[in-house]
Amino acid sequence: MNPAHRGHVQLLHQAKARLEQAGYMVLAAFLSPTHDGYVQPKARRLGAVGLSGALRAELATRTIEPHDDLVEVSRWEVEQPCFVDFPEVSMELQEVLGDEA
């Protein structure tokens, strides 16, 4: 519902720093706007404006600085023919990362 904003990107960078302090290696972070099949009914139920998936994906892309080598936007979830839940989204991320994951 609420589009991604720079605070979300900052949070991903802070999470990376904390995980690396704990000894983990962070390969990437991504913003994945949720499918309209989930967002639009929720927006109606809450009486909120439900921005389209395409617009939310574009806004997410615009929140990332051009030189950001950590955060990317994935349009995979929002472009699926129907809502997909977190496990499938996570599997897609693993496929994108390939052998690095």
Residue, then its C-alpha position, 0 to 999 in steps of 0.5 A: m500500500n505505502p510505496a517504498h521510500r528512502g527509509h526502507v533503503q536505509l533500513l536495508h543498509q543498516a541490516k547489512a551492516r549489522l549482519e556483517q558485524a555478526g560475521y555474515m556475508v550479505l550479497a544483495a538486498f532487494l525491494s519487492p513490491t507486492h502483487d495487486g491481488y494482495v494490496q488492492p483488497k487490503a487497501r479497500r478494507l482499510g479505506a486507503v488508496g491502493l497504488s497500482g503495482a506498476l506505480r509502486a515498482e516505479l516508485a521503489t526504483r526511484t528510491i534507490e540512488p544510482h550508485d547503490d551497489l546493494v539494493e535493487v528492485s525486483r518486479w518479479e512478484v508484482e508482475q506475476p499473474c496472481f499473488v505469490d507468498f513469501p516462500e516463492v518470492s524468496m526462491e526467486l531471489q535465490e535463483v537470481l543470486g545463483d551460485e553466490a547464495 
